[in-house]
Amino acid sequence: MKEFDEFNEEEVLDRQTLELLGTFLKPEPRLDEHRSKQLRSAIMGQIDDLESDVQDNLVTIRSDEGDWEMLAPRIYKKLLSFDEVTGTESYLLRLEAGAEAPAHDHPHDELCLVLEGELQFDDVYLKQGDYHFAPKGSQHGMATTSTGAVVFLQSKIAA
């Protein structure tokens, strides 16, 4: 038998082991054409079912669909998705002009993308198209907007 340091990377098993394994293997008779087509059809059907399941999980929420929940005066939330496994939710936040949201801590990472308007957290000024990430443990001062804003937010909800 070969020693480990003599091992050739291209050889998966040495010849003696392959010969030993070969004595236990019996050739499988070739499937007839009818049985081969049946198996292929069954396999392709399962693949189609899997693809269908994936398609069934696609979600589209139109801009005029969904409910806006009032969180505070001039501040509304529209839940887009909630992942029960991770506890992460994705939502839109609509702030009317003059809205103020209180200072808050971030018990989890939060990402934010400003879709419309402008928003300010103390010295952090965000406008349409800006991305803002608040890591776990960070704090925000009061959020204000003079123009109004719509932002996409994603974060794990506090337990």
C-alpha positions in Angstrom: 0.0 0.0 0.0 1.2 3.5 -0.8 2.4 5.8 1.9 0.6 9.2 2.2 3.7 11.2 1.0 3.7 9.1 -2.2 0.1 10.0 -3.0 -0.4 11.2 -6.6 -3.1 14.0 -6.8 -4.4 12.6 -10.0 -5.1 9.1 -8.5 -8.3 9.1 -6.4 -7.8 5.5 -5.2 -4.9 3.2 -5.7 -5.1 0.3 -8.2 -5.4 -2.4 -5.4 -8.5 -0.6 -3.9 -10.1 -0.1 -7.3 -9.7 -3.8 -8.1 -11.2 -4.8 -4.8 -14.2 -2.4 -5.3 -14.6 -3.7 -8.9 -15.2 -7.2 -7.6 -18.3 -6.0 -5.8 -19.8 -4.0 -8.6 -22.2 -5.5 -11.0 -23.0 -3.9 -14.3 -26.5 -2.4 -14.5 -28.5 -3.5 -17.5 -29.3 -0.7 -19.9 -32.8 0.8 -19.6 -35.1 0.2 -22.5 -36.1 3.4 -24.4 -39.6 3.4 -22.9 -38.4 3.3 -19.3 -35.7 5.9 -20.0 -38.4 8.3 -21.3 -40.5 7.6 -18.3 -37.6 8.5 -15.9 -36.7 11.5 -17.9 -40.3 12.7 -17.8 -40.5 12.2 -14.1 -37.3 14.1 -13.4 -38.3 17.0 -15.7 -41.7 17.1 -14.0 -40.0 17.5 -10.6 -37.7 20.3 -12.0 -40.8 22.1 -13.4 -42.5 21.8 -10.0 -39.5 23.3 -8.2 -39.3 26.2 -10.7 -43.1 26.7 -10.3 -42.6 26.8 -6.5 -40.0 29.5 -6.9 -42.2 31.5 -9.3 -45.1 31.2 -6.8 -42.9 32.9 -4.1 -42.3 36.1 -6.2 -44.0 39.1 -4.6 -44.9 42.3 -6.3 -46.5 45.2 -4.4 -47.6 48.1 -6.6 -47.1 51.6 -5.5 -50.9 52.1 -5.0 -51.3 48.8 -3.1 -50.8 48.0 0.5 -51.7 49.7 3.7 -49.9 52.7 5.3 -50.0 52.5 9.1 -49.6 55.7 11.0 -46.7 55.4 13.4 -46.7 59.0 14.6 -48.1 62.3 13.4 -47.0 62.8 9.8 -45.1 59.4 9.7 -46.5 56.3 8.0 -45.2 52.8 7.5 -46.0 50.3 4.7 -44.7 46.8 5.4 -43.3 45.1 2.3 -42.0 41.8 3.7 -41.3 40.1 7.0 -38.9 37.1 7.3 -40.1 35.0 10.2 -36.9 33.0 10.3 -34.5 36.0 10.7 -37.0 38.5 12.1 -36.1 41.0 9.4 -38.6 43.3 7.9 -38.5 45.5 4.8 -40.7 48.5 4.6 -41.4 52.0 3.3 -41.5 55.0 5.6 -43.3 58.1 4.4 -42.6 61.3 6.3 -44.7 64.3 5.5 -43.1 67.8 5.3 -42.3 69.0 8.9 -42.4 65.4 10.4 -40.1 64.7 13.3 -39.1 61.2 14.5 -37.6 60.9 17.9 -34.0 60.0 18.6 -33.5 56.2 18.7 -31.0 53.4 19.2 -30.3 50.6 16.7 -30.5 47.2 18.4 -29.8 45.7 15.0 -28.2 46.7 11.7 -30.5 49.0 9.6 -30.1 50.0 6.0 -31.9 52.9 4.5 -32.3 54.2 0.9 -34.0 57.6 0.3 -36.4 57.2 -2.6 -38.0 60.7 -2.5 -37.3 64.0 -0.7 -34.8 64.8 2.0 -34.2 63.6 5.5 -31.8 64.7 8.3 -30.5 63.0 11.5 -28.6 65.7 13.4 -25.5 66.2 11.1 -26.3 63.4 8.6 -28.2 64.9 5.6 -29.8 62.5 3.1 -31.4 63.3 -0.2 -33.0 61.2 -3.0 -30.8 58.3 -4.0 -28.6 58.4 -0.8 -28.0 55.2 1.1 -27.4 55.2 4.8 -26.3 52.2 7.0 -26.8 52.3 10.8 -24.9 49.4 12.5 -26.1 47.6 15.5 -25.5 49.7 18.6 -25.4 53.0 16.8 -27.7 55.9 17.7 -29.6 58.5 15.6 -30.6 61.9 16.8 -34.1 63.2 15.9 -35.0 62.7 12.3 -36.5 65.7 10.5 -37.7 66.6 7.0 -38.7 70.0 5.7 -39.6 68.6 2.3 -41.1 65.2 3.2 -39.5 61.9 2.3 -40.1 58.3 1.3 -37.4 55.9 2.4 -36.9 52.1 2.1 -35.7 50.6 5.3 -34.6 47.1 6.2 -33.8 45.8 9.7 -34.4 43.1 12.1 -37.2 44.0 14.5 -36.4 44.4 18.1 -37.5 41.5 20.2 
